[in-house]
């Protein structure tokens, strides 16, 4: 527990963190990777280059300062981050390194404003926060290892099958090299892949949603190949998976993790996705199909067109088997073949008016995933259509963010 004086000092730094938070976290990562380049084997290089990791950490530090006297208020965020840490292989010995360089970054950015009193208070506060993460992650490692077929770190798997699902998405099926059982998971969870890419100095770890139902003897992920443009190169890891990883190759995988999972309640469900965000939604739908759909389930997916739309056939088959399942597809720019075959329900974009039409029950639980702009637009559309804010659940691919409400006129 922190003393009253320390709490007061930490809370007094909230305005400073709101203004300088990202400068501090950018400096933090630069210092830490310079002094400990081995940590580049863990952290996502792409998120670093795009600035997403720095922004996410700045938001976390700001929230920790704001709620330092009531850390339970940010427990959901802490738990989500802890799941990612366990999946990546973050260990207790990493926390002192992080703490040291966070304090150094605060000193470097704030300069004389970083008084001895402030530095002492943040050193104490970081110790409390680090202990909370270490304790929670210890229990997550233990839970992962204690499950039937479970393990606590990385385990070697073989690429059993590689299937092209669309022009841009390919599925990979993994089975364990030791031929042992694998732990089950909750639909919506993800696994981490640790990759040694030829020519790269460091390993790359990426987290991918599981795209099949848990009732299988394999893990399946479905990966979009990230095509580059003039200002952004091709995705290094996705290109390697699509172009170079072959059936029979071996890969290191961590046990399933994640808090974005299908609730066991019997509320009507809306599964809403855009692009490759379909992967956790598809896992949820396949799980409902495997275990029995006993409530209204509406599956809504947005894609550019049929060429990039994955799992179209699988979803239609599930709909045919279950009278309570309804599917709707929105294509931004359908092809002539899409129009001729009538494979989509709406052309253009998903709107609040259309959601009102296809989802009559506004008390439905909504699960959504997709690119950040898509999710922001859908969050606003759902609220405008009358869905309850507390019933909207979402997952970001990459560092955690917070969707914002815009002022309705």
Secondary structure, DSSP 8 states (H G I E B T S, - for coil): ---HHHHHHHHHTHHHHHHHHHHHHHHHHHHHHHH-GGGGGTS-HHHHHHTHHHHHHHHHHHHHHHTTT-GGGGHHHHHHHHHHHHHHT--HHHHHHHHHHHHHHHHHHHGGGS-HHHHHHHHHHHHHHHHHHHHHHHHHHHHHHHSTT--SSEEEEEEEEEEE-SSSEEEEEEEETT--------TT-EEEEEE--TT-SS-EEEEEEB-S-SSSSSEEEEEE----BTTB---HHHHHHHHT--TT-EEEEE--B-S-----S-S-EEEEEEGGGHHHHHHHHHHHHHH---S-EEEEEEES-GGG-TTHHHHHHHHHH-TTEEEEEEESS--HHHHHHT--SEES---HHHHHHH---TT-EEEEES-HHHHHHHHHHHHHHT--GGGEEEE-SSS----------
